[in-house]
Amino acid sequence: MRRNAGLFVWISLLSGFGSSAMSLVAGIWILDLTDSTSLAALAGLCVYAPVLAGPWLGGLLDRAPRRPLVIAVNLMLAAALLALLAVRGPGQTWLIFTVSCAYGISYVLIDAGETALLPSALSPTELGDVNGWRSSAQEGMKLVAPLAGAGLYAWRGGHAAVVLSAATPVLVAILYAALRLHRTPPDQPARHSDGLRTGLVVLFGQRATRLPVMLAAVSIAMSGLTTAAIYAMVVTELRLPTTFLGVLASAQGGGSILGGLIVGRLIAARGPVAVGVAGTVLFAVGCLARCLPWWPATVVGAVVAGVGLPWTLVAAVTAVQMHTPPALLGRVSATANTAMFGPLVAAIPLGSAAVHLGARPPLIAAAAICLTAAVAATFRRSSTPYDETPTTPTPRRTAGSR
């Protein structure tokens, strides 16, 4: 089991490095080719938009062997990235957008596939720890990879960055092949293409998964709502240079790394719902701290929010893994990702509009919404007890693992 845990952490490190580096390079490349900031921003939208199709894409993972499918998606992603070597001028900008969309689709399939594979590789008691380590690895790469990608782009151009980013999914595919999976007796697979309905019923039909996923969705949406407000707070209220935003990003990243390292033990001790509530409250506290007219408080708020946000995400992912029948993990995981990250599509532009009211109102509103969600989840959790016993059986070795 420790071997598999280490492989999953390495997978998160490599995939996080490649994706974080290329996401920044794509925007810079488009900006250099077109001199259009709006077109450069659209590259990010292309990456995140496919999450809205998560329930349907996740259904593929329940109809095919998961490990071969995830390996194939990584190899196809590498091939798609190498297609960017054909970009020579503004006339090939469309190719960068196309590959960005392919990246987004692969994110949905790979993330849901990895979530579905974890219970076949680890015992239920290890899921929280490994999910937390994966979160820390991904956050750590967000601090390192953009700088590396931008530096390589400045030194050797976009093609060099493409080759580096294309190498990472190939290495990830090799690591997936090295996993030792211990197949459990699966439930009968769904025979009809009702991915959306089935995913929603399983995900929201039980409080053990519904509450953590809703808490994560609220916290993640509020992180998007407050993005523009944080910019305004730094530049307008505190009158600091824009480079201070990098300090805040590093502070939040450091908090996320710390939060990911300890969240597994908290989930084992308190359960996913309690950890999701705690993470949501911490994110609210971080928003309120950022309202103070003192830059050290803003840094502390970034660290606190950085701890809380991955707690909500890891708690939700672990709850889905623990309480979803194995045969439905693909579509339910993808549906959970859509529920958690889909609201960002509306929250980010809403926050950009709300900042015209001032820097503090969106932060205060986000804190109020998070605290309300935490109180509601706590009340519902205590009003009617429910069983948090995992529905995923302890993995055991059999032939024919996937």
Helices and strands as residue ranges (DSSP letters): H 2-34, H 37-48, G 49-53, H 54-61, H 66-82, G 83-86, G 90-92, H 93-121, H 124-156, H 158-178, H 195-204, H 207-225, H 227-232, I 233-237, H 244-270, H 272-289, H 295-323, G 326-328, H 329-341, H 344-354, G 355-357, H 360-383
